[in-house]
Amino acid sequence: MIIYNVTISVEESITSDWLAWMQHEHIPEVMGCGIFTKAQINRVVTNSDSDNTFAIAYTCLTMEELHQYQLKFSVGLQKKHIARYGDKVVAFRTIMEMIEEF
């Protein structure tokens, strides 16, 4: 199983709008691509972080599926995100392979 994690720091002034847009538009659009089996949005909680950092974890079965998402869909979806929020958000992505779930 592959987890595609997008961690995003959001300016406080747009956090409510951004979170609603992610929940009602962006994540459903990503899931509509037919690649991921589930998505989870999490708030990053640390002593040194604000309440405005989130991690969205998308799960798919194989690296090949993730690669198809990256080739066919990710650029367009990222452009929509940038067009809407510009430099008020900073994102980075990581890919994890699940070894075992307990």
C-alpha positions in Angstrom: 0.0 0.0 0.0 1.3 3.5 -0.9 0.5 6.7 1.1 0.9 9.9 -0.8 1.2 12.6 1.9 0.8 16.3 1.2 1.8 18.5 4.1 0.5 22.1 3.8 1.1 25.2 6.0 -1.7 27.7 5.5 -1.7 31.4 6.4 -4.0 31.9 9.4 -6.2 34.4 7.5 -7.4 31.8 4.9 -7.4 28.7 7.1 -11.2 28.4 7.3 -11.7 28.9 3.6 -8.9 26.6 2.7 -10.1 23.8 4.9 -13.7 24.0 3.6 -12.4 24.1 0.0 -10.2 21.1 0.6 -13.0 19.1 2.2 -15.8 20.0 -0.3 -13.9 20.5 -3.5 -10.3 19.5 -3.8 -10.2 16.2 -2.0 -13.4 15.0 -3.6 -11.9 15.9 -7.0 -8.7 14.0 -6.2 -10.7 11.0 -5.1 -12.8 11.3 -8.3 -9.6 10.5 -10.3 -10.2 6.8 -9.4 -6.6 6.2 -8.1 -6.9 6.5 -4.4 -8.9 4.2 -2.1 -9.1 6.7 0.8 -8.1 10.1 1.9 -7.5 11.5 5.4 -7.0 15.1 6.4 -5.1 15.7 9.6 -4.0 18.7 11.6 -0.3 18.7 12.5 0.1 19.1 16.2 3.5 20.1 17.7 4.7 22.6 20.2 6.6 24.6 17.6 3.9 24.6 14.9 0.8 26.8 14.5 -2.7 25.3 14.1 -2.4 26.0 10.4 -0.4 23.0 9.2 -2.3 20.0 7.8 -1.3 16.6 6.3 -3.5 15.0 3.7 -2.8 11.3 3.3 -4.1 9.7 0.1 -3.8 5.9 -0.1 -3.5 3.8 -3.2 -2.5 0.2 -3.8 0.7 0.5 -5.9 3.4 2.9 -7.0 2.2 2.4 -10.6 -1.2 3.8 -9.6 0.5 6.8 -7.9 2.6 7.3 -11.0 -0.5 7.4 -13.1 -2.0 10.0 -10.8 1.1 12.1 -11.1 1.2 11.8 -14.9 -2.5 12.4 -15.6 -3.9 14.5 -12.8 -1.6 16.0 -10.2 -0.3 19.0 -12.3 -3.8 20.3 -13.1 -5.0 19.9 -9.5 -1.9 21.6 -8.1 -2.4 24.5 -10.5 -6.0 25.0 -9.2 -4.7 25.0 -5.7 -2.0 27.6 -6.5 -4.5 29.7 -8.5 -6.8 29.9 -5.6 -4.3 30.4 -2.7 -1.0 31.4 -4.3 1.8 32.1 -1.8 -0.6 31.9 1.2 0.2 28.2 1.4 3.4 26.1 1.3 3.2 22.4 0.4 5.6 19.5 0.3 4.9 15.9 -0.6 6.2 12.6 0.6 5.6 9.1 -0.6 5.5 6.2 1.9 5.2 2.5 1.4 3.2 0.7 4.2 5.2 -2.3 5.4 2.7 -3.6 7.9 -0.4 -2.4 9.7 -1.0 -3.4 13.3 
